[in-house]
């Protein structure tokens, strides 16, 4: 962003519009603990932010340090442009973003009592008491002490006492968990991408013929496990394709480069340089920046990149020869 005006931080109510903050926004006096920070648009903050409430009204906004709010971190539903939090984001109460027309990215973990996100990308994991995700990509896991609600999402895994799902849910890891049987809407479809050729698709190549997404039958692909000790007993449902992954264990899944892709997404801004997965079929390379990874996974989420379904058969003779 060009033409930003450098500003010094002072006062209890801070409004930023077309500003560059070269330091953090941190309280220096007791009275500043109740500071409200409102970012109207076009702002870069190069340090950490601590405030009572943080509101982002519109992009383009980039906060390079960790962010914490006592009350709420809120991205306005009418926001447009890009809103990027490059380090961890946390709130004692809530983190909320319902901006459908903004590219909201959290490049590390999100932690709050309540997390509600729409059209957001999280490179790390989400930790909360209650989580609501709609049209989101979470590379790590979604972990809640109470409930998780998922609609049209790609996530690494999840674990919560109660999970509700609708739309198309795609998992990056083989297994997810809940304490109660998951509530699944009639229109819900589950797929597992642990054997999809994500690396090849990211580079723009043809998918490996033995790769693909695994359709999941939530009634059939779940295992109930009871854990007991002298005083308590807990039951967990695991929704897993581990058996199918093991059946394909003799495939050279490393060539899919999924692990490298997901690790680069999780490390994101902590890497000292931008890596790539090597040249594509036409000789071009695509760096593993969080912007490119976000664009790639949202293209899968929207159906712009189609992942083939994995073949349900294999030859024992070919496996023995290998």
Buried (B, 14 or more C-beta within 10 A) or exposed (E): BEEBEEBEBEEBEBBBBEBBBEEBBBBEEEEBEBBBBBBBBBBBBBBBBBBBBBBBBBBBBBBBBBBBBBBBBBBBEEBBBBBBBBBBBBBEBBBBBBBBEBBBBBBBBBBBBBBBBBBBBBBBBBBBEBBBBBBBBBBBBBBBEEBBBBBBBBBBBBBBBBBBBBBBBBBBBBBBBBEEBBBBEEEBBBBBBBBBBBBBBBBEBEBBEBBBBBBBEBEEBBEEEEEEEEEEEEEBBBBBBBEBBEEBEEBEBEEBBBEBBBBBBBBBBEEEEEBBBEEBEEEEEBEBBBEBBBBBBBBBBEEEBEBBEBEEEEEEEEEEEE
